[in-house]
Amino acid sequence: QVQLVESGGGLVQPGGSLRLACTASRSSFNSYDMNWYRRAPGKQRELVARITTDGSTNYEDSVKGRFTLSRDNAKNTVYLQMNSLKPEDTAVYYCNAHILVAKIEYDYWGQGTQVTVSS
């Protein structure tokens, strides 16, 4: 079992920045691919960014060049740096830890943190 605690959400003006953090409870944190998802009002949840165990990253097209995902395995934490924020980035952001063990996928979720981009 992995517990994830997110922080860093809030209200920001368009063009501003926020940094989300997600800290995991397990020391085997470096064995998990870590993801950030978001769910905007009236929309389906979407994958925003992913960082694999070897540090490779992938981003949803609309956030490429604006968001940066990184991980600090010594602190069991991933960081999502969000720059040049737009109103359409407004959503609840969820941290996810994913691992494949013996062909079985395990997913763990944080409680979510609200990001609101508005003037």
Protein Blocks (a to p, Z undefined) as FASTA:
>chain_A
ZZdddehiacddehiacddddddfbfklmmpccddddddehiacddfbdcdfkopacddf
klgokaccdddfknopacdddehiafklgccddddddddeehiacddddebiaddddZZ
